[in-house]
Amino acid sequence: FPGKSVGVRLAGQAPVCAPDESTEVV
């Protein structure tokens, strides 16, 4: 999941916060 990777990388936290961060980034 590309979006997940971006979210995790940006947030620097567990994949749990990936979806939220990913949505904000996009």
C-alpha positions as CSV (number, residue, x, y, z in Angstrom):
1,F,0.0,0.0,0.0
2,P,1.8,3.2,-1.2
3,G,-0.4,5.5,0.8
4,K,0.2,3.5,3.9
5,S,4.0,3.7,3.5
6,V,3.8,7.5,3.0
7,G,1.6,7.9,6.1
8,V,3.9,5.8,8.2
9,R,7.0,7.5,7.0
10,L,5.6,11.0,7.5
11,A,4.0,10.2,10.9
12,G,7.0,8.2,11.9
13,Q,4.7,6.0,14.0
14,A,3.0,2.7,13.7
15,P,0.8,1.8,10.6
16,V,-2.2,2.5,12.8
17,C,-1.8,6.2,12.2
18,A,-0.9,5.6,8.6
19,P,-4.4,5.9,7.1
20,D,-5.1,9.2,8.8
21,E,-1.8,10.8,7.9
22,S,-1.9,9.4,4.4
23,T,-5.3,11.0,3.9
24,E,-4.0,14.4,5.1
25,V,-0.9,14.2,2.9
26,V,-3.0,13.3,-0.2
